[in-house]
Amino acid sequence: MKIDEPILRVPQLAIHLSEDRKGVTPDPQRHLDALWSTDPDSPGLLAWLAQRLGVADTDVLGWELMTHDVEPSRIVGAEQDLLSAPRLDNQATCYAGLRALLDVGETTRPPSATQVLALFDHEEVGSGSQRGAASDFLASVCERIVLARGGGRDDYLRVMAGSFCASGDMAHATHPNYADRHEPGHQIRLGGGPVLKVNQNLRYASDATGAGVFEQACRRAGVPLQRYVHRADLPCGSTIGPITATRTGLVTVDVGAPQLAMHSARELMAVADVPMYSAALAAFYFSADTP
């Protein structure tokens, strides 16, 4: 059930009430309770949800809820070349991957390999669930595909050893207002094409083999490729790429599309990067067919 109404609001403390007039860092335990009514007798959340569902609150035995920004996504900028939207990380990759899979399915060129698109839950909280990237879900599905085609365990292991995985997660574009927070030798531009992500401490799974495969895919798609390297003196985030590589043994490359304001309520990317990202992933689906 989706309720596209402005129900909740978490007001921040006014800057006048902070000790140094620079604001405060919210404490998740004490400062992030949302307001939704001035009526002290307002029904609780469970009763309100049950009413929306048209059932008694005693009939609601369990729930999983997520708040979201109800403002619509917008194309913005003087040239209408920017996309402002919530959850671009990682809904933009979900769209690009699905678009790529559909485009491959519509091509007249039959691929010799099987294309798989895996969209996981719970990446931002560690992927440690029965349907997250750290689970057996992807490996078990791939094995069942092989078994359904008459193969055995040995065939499955050979297939995995000879396959490639593009782990898609958005990438940091170089922020024009904070350029010093980025590696100066690897500037990433909005609208500059897909991004290959590399980290010497394996926070990203990319190695030379995977990098070469993805660069060839970008060349076949006719799109430019950018290479992201995190500053050595800053802690680096991670993706499900290393998890997938560890769990399956797949040659994995970490890629993404460039964006600004990652993990904020409203993120920003270039409109042009969406089709280029999709085209690169579609070409990557044919990596097993073309050297």
C-alpha positions as CSV (number, residue, x, y, z in Angstrom):
1,M,0.0,0.0,0.0
2,K,1.3,3.5,-0.9
3,I,0.0,6.7,0.6
4,D,1.2,9.7,-1.3
5,E,0.2,12.3,1.3
6,P,2.3,14.6,3.4
7,I,1.6,12.9,6.8
8,L,4.8,13.2,8.8
9,R,7.3,16.0,9.4
10,V,10.5,16.0,11.4
11,P,11.3,19.7,12.2
12,Q,14.9,20.5,12.9
13,L,15.8,22.7,15.9
14,A,15.9,26.4,15.0
15,I,19.5,27.6,14.5
16,H,18.8,30.4,17.2
17,L,18.5,27.6,19.8
18,S,21.8,25.9,19.1
19,E,24.8,26.7,21.3
20,D,27.0,28.1,18.5
21,R,24.3,29.1,16.0
22,K,25.6,26.4,13.6
23,G,22.8,24.0,14.2
24,V,23.0,20.5,15.8
25,T,23.6,17.0,14.7
26,P,20.4,15.1,15.3
27,D,20.5,12.1,17.6
28,P,18.5,9.2,16.1
29,Q,17.1,8.3,19.5
30,R,16.0,11.7,20.6
31,H,15.6,14.0,17.6
32,L,14.0,12.1,14.8
33,D,10.4,11.5,16.1
34,A,8.0,12.8,13.5
35,L,5.1,15.1,14.1
36,W,1.7,14.3,12.6
37,S,-1.0,16.0,14.6
38,T,-1.6,18.7,17.2
39,D,-4.4,16.6,18.6
40,P,-3.3,14.8,21.8
41,D,-6.1,12.3,21.2
42,S,-5.2,11.5,17.7
43,P,-5.2,7.7,17.0
44,G,-1.9,5.9,17.0
45,L,-0.2,5.0,13.8
46,L,-1.4,1.4,13.8
47,A,-5.1,2.5,14.1
48,W,-4.6,5.1,11.4
49,L,-3.1,2.5,9.0
50,A,-5.8,0.0,9.7
51,Q,-8.4,2.7,8.9
52,R,-6.7,3.4,5.6
53,L,-6.7,-0.4,4.8
54,G,-10.3,-0.7,5.8
55,V,-9.7,-3.3,8.5
56,A,-9.7,-3.5,12.3
57,D,-6.4,-2.6,14.0
58,T,-6.5,-6.0,15.7
59,D,-6.3,-7.6,12.2
60,V,-2.9,-6.0,11.5
61,L,-0.4,-8.6,12.7
62,G,2.8,-7.2,11.2
63,W,4.0,-4.4,9.0
64,E,7.0,-2.9,7.2
65,L,6.8,0.9,6.7
66,M,9.0,3.4,4.9
67,T,8.5,7.1,4.8
68,H,9.2,8.9,1.6
69,D,9.3,12.3,0.0
70,V,5.9,13.0,-1.6
71,E,7.2,15.9,-3.8
72,P,7.3,14.7,-7.4
73,S,10.6,14.2,-9.2
74,R,11.5,17.2,-11.4
75,I,13.7,18.0,-14.4
76,V,15.3,21.3,-13.5
77,G,18.0,23.7,-14.5
78,A,18.3,26.5,-17.1
79,E,18.8,23.9,-19.8
80,Q,16.4,21.3,-18.3
81,D,19.4,19.0,-18.1
82,L,19.3,18.0,-14.4
83,L,17.1,15.5,-12.6
84,S,16.1,16.3,-9.0
85,A,14.5,13.3,-7.2
86,P,14.5,11.3,-4.0
87,R,16.3,7.9,-3.9
88,L,18.3,8.3,-7.1
89,D,20.7,6.1,-5.1
90,N,19.7,3.5,-6.1
91,Q,16.5,3.7,-8.1
92,A,18.3,5.2,-11.0
93,T,20.4,2.0,-11.3
94,C,17.3,-0.2,-11.0
95,Y,15.7,1.7,-13.9
96,A,18.9,1.6,-16.0
97,G,19.4,-2.1,-15.4
98,L,15.7,-3.0,-16.2
99,R,15.8,-0.8,-19.3
100,A,19.0,-2.6,-20.4
101,L,17.5,-6.0,-19.9
102,L,14.4,-5.0,-21.9
103,D,16.5,-3.6,-24.7
104,V,18.6,-6.8,-24.9
105,G,15.4,-8.8,-25.1
106,E,14.2,-6.7,-28.0
107,T,17.4,-7.0,-30.0
108,T,17.6,-9.3,-33.1
109,R,21.0,-10.6,-32.0
110,P,20.5,-13.7,-29.9
111,P,23.0,-13.8,-27.0
112,S,24.8,-17.0,-26.1
113,A,24.6,-16.3,-22.4
114,T,21.8,-15.8,-20.0
115,Q,21.2,-12.3,-18.7
116,V,20.2,-11.8,-15.1
117,L,19.1,-8.6,-13.3
118,A,19.2,-8.9,-9.5
119,L,17.6,-6.1,-7.4
120,F,18.3,-6.5,-3.7
121,D,16.7,-5.1,-0.6
122,H,18.5,-3.8,2.5
123,E,21.8,-2.6,0.9
124,E,22.0,0.5,3.0
125,V,21.6,-1.4,6.3
126,G,24.2,-4.1,5.5
127,S,22.4,-6.5,3.1
128,G,22.2,-9.1,5.9
129,S,18.7,-10.4,5.3
130,Q,17.2,-13.5,3.6
131,R,16.7,-11.4,0.5
132,G,19.7,-9.1,0.7
133,A,22.9,-9.3,-1.2
134,A,24.7,-11.2,1.6
135,S,22.1,-14.0,1.3
136,D,22.2,-17.1,-0.9
137,F,19.4,-15.7,-3.1
138,L,21.4,-14.9,-6.2
139,A,23.6,-18.0,-6.1
140,S,20.6,-20.3,-5.5
141,V,18.6,-18.7,-8.4
142,C,21.5,-19.0,-10.8
143,E,22.0,-22.6,-9.8
144,R,18.3,-23.3,-10.4
145,I,18.5,-21.8,-13.8
146,V,21.4,-24.2,-14.7
147,L,19.5,-27.2,-13.2
148,A,16.3,-26.3,-15.1
149,R,18.3,-26.5,-18.3
150,G,19.5,-30.0,-17.5
151,G,22.9,-29.1,-16.1
152,G,24.4,-30.3,-12.8
153,R,26.4,-28.9,-10.0
154,D,29.7,-29.0,-12.0
155,D,28.0,-27.1,-14.9
156,Y,26.8,-24.5,-12.4
157,L,30.3,-23.9,-11.0
158,R,31.7,-23.6,-14.5
159,V,29.0,-21.1,-15.5
160,M,29.7,-18.9,-12.5
161,A,33.5,-19.0,-13.1
162,G,32.9,-17.8,-16.6
163,S,30.4,-15.1,-15.9
164,F,30.6,-11.4,-15.2
165,C,28.7,-9.1,-12.8
166,A,28.3,-5.4,-13.0
167,S,27.4,-4.2,-9.5
168,G,25.5,-1.0,-10.1
169,D,25.5,1.7,-7.4
170,M,25.5,5.4,-7.9
171,A,28.8,7.3,-7.9
172,H,29.9,10.6,-6.5
173,A,30.3,13.4,-9.0
174,T,32.8,16.0,-8.1
175,H,31.0,18.6,-6.1
176,P,31.7,22.1,-7.4
177,N,31.3,23.6,-3.9
178,Y,33.5,21.0,-2.2
179,A,36.1,20.1,-4.9
180,D,38.7,19.5,-2.2
181,R,36.8,16.5,-0.9
182,H,37.5,14.6,-4.2
183,E,40.6,13.0,-5.6
184,P,42.1,15.7,-7.9
185,G,43.3,13.2,-10.5
186,H,39.9,11.6,-11.0
187,Q,37.3,14.3,-11.4
188,I,33.8,13.0,-12.2
189,R,31.4,15.2,-14.2
190,L,27.6,15.2,-14.3
191,G,26.6,14.3,-17.8
192,G,30.0,12.7,-18.4
193,G,28.9,9.1,-18.7
194,P,29.0,6.0,-16.6
195,V,31.5,5.7,-13.8
196,L,33.9,2.8,-13.0
197,K,34.7,2.7,-9.3
198,V,38.0,1.5,-8.0
199,N,39.3,1.2,-4.4
200,Q,42.7,-0.3,-3.4
201,N,41.2,-1.6,-0.1
202,L,38.5,-3.6,-2.1
203,R,35.6,-1.5,-0.8
204,Y,34.7,-1.8,-4.5
205,A,35.0,-5.1,-6.3
206,S,36.5,-3.8,-9.5
207,D,39.7,-5.5,-10.7
208,A,41.6,-5.2,-14.0
209,T,39.6,-8.0,-15.7
210,G,36.2,-6.5,-14.8
211,A,37.3,-3.0,-15.6
212,G,38.4,-4.1,-19.0
213,V,35.1,-5.8,-19.7
214,F,33.1,-2.8,-18.7
215,E,35.3,-0.3,-20.7
216,Q,34.8,-2.5,-23.8
217,A,31.0,-2.4,-23.1
218,C,31.0,1.4,-23.0
219,R,33.0,1.5,-26.3
220,R,30.4,-0.8,-27.9
221,A,27.6,1.4,-26.6
222,G,29.4,4.5,-27.8
223,V,29.3,6.2,-24.4
224,P,32.2,7.8,-22.5
225,L,33.6,6.2,-19.3
226,Q,34.7,8.0,-16.2
227,R,36.9,6.4,-13.4
228,Y,36.3,7.2,-9.8
229,V,38.9,6.8,-7.1
230,H,38.2,7.8,-3.5
231,R,40.5,10.2,-1.7
232,A,43.1,8.1,0.2
233,D,42.7,10.2,3.3
234,L,38.9,9.8,3.6
235,P,36.9,6.7,4.6
236,C,35.2,5.1,1.6
237,G,31.7,3.8,1.4
238,S,31.1,0.3,-0.1
239,T,28.6,-1.5,-2.3
240,I,27.2,-4.9,-2.7
241,G,29.9,-5.6,-5.3
242,P,32.4,-7.1,-2.8
243,I,29.6,-9.1,-1.2
244,T,28.4,-10.5,-4.5
245,A,32.0,-11.4,-5.6
246,T,32.7,-13.1,-2.3
247,R,29.4,-15.1,-2.2
248,T,29.4,-16.2,-5.8
249,G,33.0,-16.0,-7.2
250,L,31.7,-13.9,-10.1
251,V,34.2,-11.5,-11.7
252,T,32.6,-8.3,-10.5
253,V,33.0,-4.6,-11.5
254,D,31.5,-1.7,-9.5
255,V,29.9,0.9,-11.7
256,G,27.4,3.7,-11.4
257,A,26.1,7.0,-12.7
258,P,27.4,10.2,-11.3
259,Q,25.2,12.2,-8.9
260,L,25.4,14.9,-6.2
261,A,23.9,15.0,-2.7
262,M,23.9,11.2,-2.3
263,H,21.8,10.0,0.6
264,S,20.0,13.3,1.0
265,A,16.2,13.6,0.8
266,R,16.6,15.1,-2.6
267,E,19.4,14.0,-4.9
268,L,20.7,15.4,-8.2
269,M,22.0,13.9,-11.5
270,A,22.3,14.8,-15.2
271,V,19.4,13.7,-17.4
272,A,21.9,12.6,-20.1
273,D,23.5,10.1,-17.8
274,V,20.4,8.0,-17.6
275,P,20.3,6.7,-21.2
276,M,24.1,6.4,-21.3
277,Y,24.1,4.3,-18.2
278,S,21.3,2.0,-19.6
279,A,23.2,1.7,-22.9
280,A,26.5,0.7,-21.1
281,L,24.7,-1.9,-19.1
282,A,22.9,-3.3,-22.2
283,A,26.3,-3.7,-23.9
284,F,27.7,-5.3,-20.8
285,Y,25.0,-8.0,-21.1
286,F,26.8,-9.1,-24.2
287,S,30.2,-9.2,-22.6
288,A,30.4,-13.0,-22.8
289,D,29.8,-12.9,-26.5
290,T,32.3,-10.3,-27.6
291,P,36.0,-10.2,-26.5
